[in-house]
Amino acid sequence: MAATEASATAISRENLQRAEAILRSIVADLERPQELDQALTEEERESLGTLQSMLDIVQSPLFTAVVDITEKCKKVYS
C-alpha cells in the first residue's frame, strides 16, 4: 500500500512539474508577443483571429441571453 501511494505521489509530482513547465512556456510566449506573431504563418494568424472573434461572441451578453432563453424553452417544451 505504501509503495502504491509513493508511486502515485511521484507520478503526481511529475505531472505537476510537466504542467508547470508548460505554463511557464506559455507565459514566456505571451511575454514576447512580437516574436510569437512573427513566427505565425498567415493561416495561423487568421485562425487566431477567428478564435478571438468566437471568444468575443461567446463572452457577449447577447450570447448569454440567447443561451438562457434556449435553455428555458427546452424546459418548457420538454
TORSE-645521 format. One record per atom (N, C-alpha, C): atom name; residue in one letter; residue number from 0; x, y, z. Coordinates in steps of 0.001 Angstrom, whole numbers. Example, Ala and Ser with C-alpha at 12.3 -4.5 7.8 and 13.67 -1.06 7.14 Angstrom:
% residues 2
<atom name="N" resn="a" resi="0" X="13190" Y="-5690" Z="7800"/>
<atom name="CA" resn="a" resi="0" X="12300" Y="-4500" Z="7800"/>
<atom name="C" resn="a" resi="0" X="13200" Y="-3300" Z="7800"/>
<atom name="N" resn="s" resi="1" X="12850" Y="-2250" Z="7080"/>
<atom name="CA" resn="s" resi="1" X="13670" Y="-1060" Z="7140"/>
<atom name="C" resn="s" resi="1" X="12900" Y="30" Z="7870"/>
//
This chain:
% residues 78
<atom name="N" resn="m" resi="0" X="825" Y="-1190" Z="0"/>
<atom name="CA" resn="m" resi="0" X="0" Y="0" Z="0"/>
<atom name="C" resn="m" resi="0" X="868" Y="1253" Z="0"/>
<atom name="N" resn="a" resi="1" X="1884" Y="1266" Z="841"/>
<atom name="CA" resn="a" resi="1" X="2766" Y="2429" Z="922"/>
<atom name="C" resn="a" resi="1" X="3511" Y="2633" Z="-390"/>
<atom name="N" resn="a" resi="2" X="3884" Y="1520" Z="-1033"/>
<atom name="CA" resn="a" resi="2" X="4585" Y="1617" Z="-2316"/>
<atom name="C" resn="a" resi="2" X="3672" Y="2225" Z="-3377"/>
<atom name="N" resn="t" resi="3" X="2406" Y="1844" Z="-3345"/>
<atom name="CA" resn="t" resi="3" X="1441" Y="2386" Z="-4301"/>
<atom name="C" resn="t" resi="3" X="1262" Y="3880" Z="-4083"/>
<atom name="N" resn="e" resi="4" X="1138" Y="4293" Z="-2824"/>
<atom name="CA" resn="e" resi="4" X="988" Y="5712" Z="-2511"/>
<atom name="C" resn="e" resi="4" X="2223" Y="6499" Z="-2934"/>
<atom name="N" resn="a" resi="5" X="3400" Y="5923" Z="-2682"/>
<atom name="CA" resn="a" resi="5" X="4645" Y="6591" Z="-3063"/>
<atom name="C" resn="a" resi="5" X="4724" Y="6737" Z="-4580"/>
<atom name="N" resn="s" resi="6" X="4315" Y="5691" Z="-5278"/>
<atom name="CA" resn="s" resi="6" X="4318" Y="5737" Z="-6741"/>
<atom name="C" resn="s" resi="6" X="3336" Y="6786" Z="-7257"/>
<atom name="N" resn="a" resi="7" X="2147" Y="6827" Z="-6675"/>
<atom name="CA" resn="a" resi="7" X="1134" Y="7808" Z="-7073"/>
<atom name="C" resn="a" resi="7" X="1616" Y="9226" Z="-6786"/>
<atom name="N" resn="t" resi="8" X="2277" Y="9405" Z="-5643"/>
<atom name="CA" resn="t" resi="8" X="2811" Y="10720" Z="-5291"/>
<atom name="C" resn="t" resi="8" X="3889" Y="11145" Z="-6279"/>
<atom name="N" resn="a" resi="9" X="4757" Y="10213" Z="-6642"/>
<atom name="CA" resn="a" resi="9" X="5821" Y="10520" Z="-7602"/>
<atom name="C" resn="a" resi="9" X="5234" Y="10898" Z="-8960"/>
<atom name="N" resn="i" resi="10" X="4220" Y="10161" Z="-9391"/>
<atom name="CA" resn="i" resi="10" X="3566" Y="10458" Z="-10668"/>
<atom name="C" resn="i" resi="10" X="2890" Y="11822" Z="-10602"/>
<atom name="N" resn="s" resi="11" X="2226" Y="12103" Z="-9477"/>
<atom name="CA" resn="s" resi="11" X="1559" Y="13396" Z="-9319"/>
<atom name="C" resn="s" resi="11" X="2566" Y="14538" Z="-9369"/>
<atom name="N" resn="r" resi="12" X="3683" Y="14376" Z="-8700"/>
<atom name="CA" resn="r" resi="12" X="4720" Y="15416" Z="-8715"/>
<atom name="C" resn="r" resi="12" X="5267" Y="15608" Z="-10126"/>
<atom name="N" resn="e" resi="13" X="5478" Y="14492" Z="-10820"/>
<atom name="CA" resn="e" resi="13" X="5977" Y="14561" Z="-12195"/>
<atom name="C" resn="e" resi="13" X="4975" Y="15298" Z="-13089"/>
<atom name="N" resn="n" resi="14" X="3699" Y="14981" Z="-12931"/>
<atom name="CA" resn="n" resi="14" X="2660" Y="15656" Z="-13719"/>
<atom name="C" resn="n" resi="14" X="2595" Y="17142" Z="-13392"/>
<atom name="N" resn="l" resi="15" X="2725" Y="17485" Z="-12118"/>
<atom name="CA" resn="l" resi="15" X="2728" Y="18895" Z="-11722"/>
<atom name="C" resn="l" resi="15" X="3923" Y="19631" Z="-12322"/>
<atom name="N" resn="q" resi="16" X="5072" Y="18972" Z="-12330"/>
<atom name="CA" resn="q" resi="16" X="6261" Y="19592" Z="-12908"/>
<atom name="C" resn="q" resi="16" X="6083" Y="19808" Z="-14412"/>
<atom name="N" resn="r" resi="17" X="5489" Y="18826" Z="-15090"/>
<atom name="CA" resn="r" resi="17" X="5222" Y="18979" Z="-16523"/>
<atom name="C" resn="r" resi="17" X="4252" Y="20132" Z="-16764"/>
<atom name="N" resn="a" resi="18" X="3191" Y="20170" Z="-15978"/>
<atom name="CA" resn="a" resi="18" X="2200" Y="21240" Z="-16133"/>
<atom name="C" resn="a" resi="18" X="2839" Y="22600" Z="-15880"/>
<atom name="N" resn="e" resi="19" X="3678" Y="22672" Z="-14859"/>
<atom name="CA" resn="e" resi="19" X="4357" Y="23931" Z="-14552"/>
<atom name="C" resn="e" resi="19" X="5261" Y="24352" Z="-15707"/>
<atom name="N" resn="a" resi="20" X="5975" Y="23403" Z="-16291"/>
<atom name="CA" resn="a" resi="20" X="6854" Y="23711" Z="-17421"/>
<atom name="C" resn="a" resi="20" X="6050" Y="24218" Z="-18617"/>
<atom name="N" resn="i" resi="21" X="4910" Y="23593" Z="-18867"/>
<atom name="CA" resn="i" resi="21" X="4047" Y="24027" Z="-19970"/>
<atom name="C" resn="i" resi="21" X="3543" Y="25439" Z="-19720"/>
<atom name="N" resn="l" resi="22" X="3079" Y="25694" Z="-18488"/>
<atom name="CA" resn="l" resi="22" X="2581" Y="27029" Z="-18157"/>
<atom name="C" resn="l" resi="22" X="3679" Y="28081" Z="-18259"/>
<atom name="N" resn="r" resi="23" X="4870" Y="27750" Z="-17806"/>
<atom name="CA" resn="r" resi="23" X="5993" Y="28692" Z="-17918"/>
<atom name="C" resn="r" resi="23" X="6290" Y="29004" Z="-19392"/>
<atom name="N" resn="s" resi="24" X="6213" Y="27980" Z="-20224"/>
<atom name="CA" resn="s" resi="24" X="6444" Y="28167" Z="-21657"/>
<atom name="C" resn="s" resi="24" X="5390" Y="29085" Z="-22268"/>
<atom name="N" resn="i" resi="25" X="4134" Y="28873" Z="-21886"/>
<atom name="CA" resn="i" resi="25" X="3046" Y="29708" Z="-22392"/>
<atom name="C" resn="i" resi="25" X="3235" Y="31154" Z="-21947"/>
<atom name="N" resn="v" resi="26" X="3558" Y="31339" Z="-20677"/>
<atom name="CA" resn="v" resi="26" X="3777" Y="32693" Z="-20155"/>
<atom name="C" resn="v" resi="26" X="4945" Y="33350" Z="-20882"/>
<atom name="N" resn="a" resi="27" X="6008" Y="32601" Z="-21110"/>
<atom name="CA" resn="a" resi="27" X="7162" Y="33155" Z="-21825"/>
<atom name="C" resn="a" resi="27" X="6764" Y="33585" Z="-23233"/>
<atom name="N" resn="d" resi="28" X="5946" Y="32770" Z="-23903"/>
<atom name="CA" resn="d" resi="28" X="5470" Y="33133" Z="-25244"/>
<atom name="C" resn="d" resi="28" X="4620" Y="34395" Z="-25201"/>
<atom name="N" resn="l" resi="29" X="3786" Y="34502" Z="-24188"/>
<atom name="CA" resn="l" resi="29" X="2913" Y="35669" Z="-24077"/>
<atom name="C" resn="l" resi="29" X="3691" Y="36936" Z="-23747"/>
<atom name="N" resn="e" resi="30" X="4835" Y="36775" Z="-23105"/>
<atom name="CA" resn="e" resi="30" X="5647" Y="37933" Z="-22750"/>
<atom name="C" resn="e" resi="30" X="6426" Y="38480" Z="-23940"/>
<atom name="N" resn="r" resi="31" X="6493" Y="37728" Z="-25011"/>
<atom name="CA" resn="r" resi="31" X="7176" Y="38209" Z="-26212"/>
<atom name="C" resn="r" resi="31" X="6259" Y="38064" Z="-27433"/>
<atom name="N" resn="p" resi="32" X="5173" Y="38832" Z="-27440"/>
<atom name="CA" resn="p" resi="32" X="4172" Y="38694" Z="-28499"/>
<atom name="C" resn="p" resi="32" X="4686" Y="39022" Z="-29898"/>
<atom name="N" resn="q" resi="33" X="5641" Y="39941" Z="-30010"/>
<atom name="CA" resn="q" resi="33" X="6143" Y="40286" Z="-31344"/>
<atom name="C" resn="q" resi="33" X="6863" Y="39101" Z="-31977"/>
<atom name="N" resn="e" resi="34" X="7691" Y="38423" Z="-31192"/>
<atom name="CA" resn="e" resi="34" X="8388" Y="37247" Z="-31704"/>
<atom name="C" resn="e" resi="34" X="7385" Y="36162" Z="-32079"/>
<atom name="N" resn="l" resi="35" X="6395" Y="35986" Z="-31235"/>
<atom name="CA" resn="l" resi="35" X="5382" Y="34971" Z="-31491"/>
<atom name="C" resn="l" resi="35" X="4603" Y="35315" Z="-32751"/>
<atom name="N" resn="d" resi="36" X="4246" Y="36577" Z="-32910"/>
<atom name="CA" resn="d" resi="36" X="3489" Y="36996" Z="-34086"/>
<atom name="C" resn="d" resi="36" X="4296" Y="36774" Z="-35365"/>
<atom name="N" resn="q" resi="37" X="5581" Y="37038" Z="-35312"/>
<atom name="CA" resn="q" resi="37" X="6425" Y="36842" Z="-36489"/>
<atom name="C" resn="q" resi="37" X="6568" Y="35366" Z="-36835"/>
<atom name="N" resn="a" resi="38" X="6492" Y="34502" Z="-35834"/>
<atom name="CA" resn="a" resi="38" X="6653" Y="33068" Z="-36056"/>
<atom name="C" resn="a" resi="38" X="5389" Y="32430" Z="-36631"/>
<atom name="N" resn="l" resi="39" X="4256" Y="33122" Z="-36523"/>
<atom name="CA" resn="l" resi="39" X="3000" Y="32561" Z="-37010"/>
<atom name="C" resn="l" resi="39" X="2904" Y="32681" Z="-38525"/>
<atom name="N" resn="t" resi="40" X="2330" Y="31658" Z="-39132"/>
<atom name="CA" resn="t" resi="40" X="2050" Y="31739" Z="-40564"/>
<atom name="C" resn="t" resi="40" X="783" Y="32563" Z="-40750"/>
<atom name="N" resn="e" resi="41" X="514" Y="32953" Z="-41974"/>
<atom name="CA" resn="e" resi="41" X="-696" Y="33729" Z="-42265"/>
<atom name="C" resn="e" resi="41" X="-1944" Y="32940" Z="-41874"/>
<atom name="N" resn="e" resi="42" X="-1935" Y="31644" Z="-42157"/>
<atom name="CA" resn="e" resi="42" X="-3082" Y="30794" Z="-41816"/>
<atom name="C" resn="e" resi="42" X="-3289" Y="30735" Z="-40302"/>
<atom name="N" resn="e" resi="43" X="-2189" Y="30637" Z="-39554"/>
<atom name="CA" resn="e" resi="43" X="-2286" Y="30603" Z="-38095"/>
<atom name="C" resn="e" resi="43" X="-2808" Y="31930" Z="-37551"/>
<atom name="N" resn="r" resi="44" X="-2371" Y="33048" Z="-38154"/>
<atom name="CA" resn="r" resi="44" X="-2868" Y="34362" Z="-37733"/>
<atom name="C" resn="r" resi="44" X="-4367" Y="34469" Z="-37968"/>
<atom name="N" resn="e" resi="45" X="-4812" Y="33975" Z="-39132"/>
<atom name="CA" resn="e" resi="45" X="-6242" Y="34006" Z="-39434"/>
<atom name="C" resn="e" resi="45" X="-7019" Y="33136" Z="-38450"/>
<atom name="N" resn="s" resi="46" X="-6481" Y="31958" Z="-38143"/>
<atom name="CA" resn="s" resi="46" X="-7144" Y="31067" Z="-37186"/>
<atom name="C" resn="s" resi="46" X="-7214" Y="31709" Z="-35809"/>
<atom name="N" resn="l" resi="47" X="-6134" Y="32362" Z="-35417"/>
<atom name="CA" resn="l" resi="47" X="-6104" Y="33042" Z="-34123"/>
<atom name="C" resn="l" resi="47" X="-7137" Y="34160" Z="-34092"/>
<atom name="N" resn="g" resi="48" X="-7255" Y="34892" Z="-35188"/>
<atom name="CA" resn="g" resi="48" X="-8266" Y="35945" Z="-35274"/>
<atom name="C" resn="g" resi="48" X="-9674" Y="35380" Z="-35193"/>
<atom name="N" resn="t" resi="49" X="-9890" Y="34249" Z="-35859"/>
<atom name="CA" resn="t" resi="49" X="-11203" Y="33592" Z="-35813"/>
<atom name="C" resn="t" resi="49" X="-11523" Y="33140" Z="-34396"/>
<atom name="N" resn="l" resi="50" X="-10543" Y="32541" Z="-33726"/>
<atom name="CA" resn="l" resi="50" X="-10758" Y="32097" Z="-32345"/>
<atom name="C" resn="l" resi="50" X="-11057" Y="33276" Z="-31432"/>
<atom name="N" resn="q" resi="51" X="-10355" Y="34389" Z="-31635"/>
<atom name="CA" resn="q" resi="51" X="-10604" Y="35579" Z="-30817"/>
<atom name="C" resn="q" resi="51" X="-12012" Y="36095" Z="-31054"/>
<atom name="N" resn="s" resi="52" X="-12449" Y="36091" Z="-32310"/>
<atom name="CA" resn="s" resi="52" X="-13813" Y="36532" Z="-32629"/>
<atom name="C" resn="s" resi="52" X="-14845" Y="35633" Z="-31967"/>
<atom name="N" resn="m" resi="53" X="-14600" Y="34323" Z="-32017"/>
<atom name="CA" resn="m" resi="53" X="-15524" Y="33375" Z="-31389"/>
<atom name="C" resn="m" resi="53" X="-15579" Y="33603" Z="-29884"/>
<atom name="N" resn="l" resi="54" X="-14428" Y="33839" Z="-29282"/>
<atom name="CA" resn="l" resi="54" X="-14373" Y="34101" Z="-27846"/>
<atom name="C" resn="l" resi="54" X="-15140" Y="35371" Z="-27507"/>
<atom name="N" resn="d" resi="55" X="-14973" Y="36405" Z="-28314"/>
<atom name="CA" resn="d" resi="55" X="-15705" Y="37658" Z="-28092"/>
<atom name="C" resn="d" resi="55" X="-17212" Y="37431" Z="-28150"/>
<atom name="N" resn="i" resi="56" X="-17658" Y="36627" Z="-29114"/>
<atom name="CA" resn="i" resi="56" X="-19087" Y="36336" Z="-29254"/>
<atom name="C" resn="i" resi="56" X="-19605" Y="35588" Z="-28033"/>
<atom name="N" resn="v" resi="57" X="-18888" Y="34552" Z="-27634"/>
<atom name="CA" resn="v" resi="57" X="-19326" Y="33726" Z="-26509"/>
<atom name="C" resn="v" resi="57" X="-19365" Y="34527" Z="-25213"/>
<atom name="N" resn="q" resi="58" X="-18482" Y="35507" Z="-25088"/>
<atom name="CA" resn="q" resi="58" X="-18445" Y="36310" Z="-23869"/>
<atom name="C" resn="q" resi="58" X="-19428" Y="37474" Z="-23891"/>
<atom name="N" resn="s" resi="59" X="-20123" Y="37667" Z="-24994"/>
<atom name="CA" resn="s" resi="59" X="-21039" Y="38804" Z="-25090"/>
<atom name="C" resn="s" resi="59" X="-22329" Y="38555" Z="-24309"/>
<atom name="N" resn="p" resi="60" X="-22930" Y="39617" Z="-23765"/>
<atom name="CA" resn="p" resi="60" X="-24188" Y="39483" Z="-23024"/>
<atom name="C" resn="p" resi="60" X="-25327" Y="38951" Z="-23901"/>
<atom name="N" resn="l" resi="61" X="-25332" Y="39315" Z="-25174"/>
<atom name="CA" resn="l" resi="61" X="-26384" Y="38841" Z="-26076"/>
<atom name="C" resn="l" resi="61" X="-26330" Y="37322" Z="-26219"/>
<atom name="N" resn="f" resi="62" X="-25128" Y="36783" Z="-26366"/>
<atom name="CA" resn="f" resi="62" X="-24976" Y="35335" Z="-26483"/>
<atom name="C" resn="f" resi="62" X="-25471" Y="34651" Z="-25215"/>
<atom name="N" resn="t" resi="63" X="-25111" Y="35196" Z="-24070"/>
<atom name="CA" resn="t" resi="63" X="-25550" Y="34639" Z="-22792"/>
<atom name="C" resn="t" resi="63" X="-27069" Y="34649" Z="-22705"/>
<atom name="N" resn="a" resi="64" X="-27693" Y="35730" Z="-23139"/>
<atom name="CA" resn="a" resi="64" X="-29155" Y="35823" Z="-23112"/>
<atom name="C" resn="a" resi="64" X="-29788" Y="34786" Z="-24030"/>
<atom name="N" resn="v" resi="65" X="-29217" Y="34604" Z="-25217"/>
<atom name="CA" resn="v" resi="65" X="-29751" Y="33607" Z="-26156"/>
<atom name="C" resn="v" resi="65" X="-29646" Y="32206" Z="-25563"/>
<atom name="N" resn="v" resi="66" X="-28533" Y="31907" Z="-24937"/>
<atom name="CA" resn="v" resi="66" X="-28364" Y="30592" Z="-24310"/>
<atom name="C" resn="v" resi="66" X="-29384" Y="30409" Z="-23197"/>
<atom name="N" resn="d" resi="67" X="-29582" Y="31430" Z="-22372"/>
<atom name="CA" resn="d" resi="67" X="-30564" Y="31348" Z="-21286"/>
<atom name="C" resn="d" resi="67" X="-31968" Y="31107" Z="-21825"/>
<atom name="N" resn="i" resi="68" X="-32344" Y="31842" Z="-22861"/>
<atom name="CA" resn="i" resi="68" X="-33678" Y="31679" Z="-23451"/>
<atom name="C" resn="i" resi="68" X="-33829" Y="30281" Z="-24041"/>
<atom name="N" resn="t" resi="69" X="-32794" Y="29805" Z="-24712"/>
<atom name="CA" resn="t" resi="69" X="-32832" Y="28461" Z="-25299"/>
<atom name="C" resn="t" resi="69" X="-33034" Y="27408" Z="-24220"/>
<atom name="N" resn="e" resi="70" X="-32314" Y="27541" Z="-23115"/>
<atom name="CA" resn="e" resi="70" X="-32450" Y="26580" Z="-22015"/>
<atom name="C" resn="e" resi="70" X="-33860" Y="26620" Z="-21423"/>
<atom name="N" resn="k" resi="71" X="-34409" Y="27817" Z="-21263"/>
<atom name="CA" resn="k" resi="71" X="-35768" Y="27946" Z="-20722"/>
<atom name="C" resn="k" resi="71" X="-36789" Y="27319" Z="-21664"/>
<atom name="N" resn="c" resi="72" X="-36613" Y="27525" Z="-22967"/>
<atom name="CA" resn="c" resi="72" X="-37528" Y="26922" Z="-23952"/>
<atom name="C" resn="c" resi="72" X="-37445" Y="25400" Z="-23916"/>
<atom name="N" resn="k" resi="73" X="-36243" Y="24873" Z="-23760"/>
<atom name="CA" resn="k" resi="73" X="-36080" Y="23418" Z="-23677"/>
<atom name="C" resn="k" resi="73" X="-36870" Y="22867" Z="-22494"/>
<atom name="N" resn="k" resi="74" X="-36813" Y="23564" Z="-21354"/>
<atom name="CA" resn="k" resi="74" X="-37528" Y="23113" Z="-20158"/>
<atom name="C" resn="k" resi="74" X="-39036" Y="23183" Z="-20364"/>
<atom name="N" resn="v" resi="75" X="-39501" Y="24238" Z="-20994"/>
<atom name="CA" resn="v" resi="75" X="-40939" Y="24418" Z="-21209"/>
<atom name="C" resn="v" resi="75" X="-41478" Y="23366" Z="-22163"/>
<atom name="N" resn="y" resi="76" X="-40745" Y="23094" Z="-23229"/>
<atom name="CA" resn="y" resi="76" X="-41243" Y="22182" Z="-24257"/>
<atom name="C" resn="y" resi="76" X="-40833" Y="20729" Z="-24040"/>
<atom name="N" resn="s" resi="77" X="-40187" Y="20444" Z="-22941"/>
<atom name="CA" resn="s" resi="77" X="-39791" Y="19058" Z="-22654"/>
<atom name="C" resn="s" resi="77" X="-40885" Y="18297" Z="-21960"/>
//
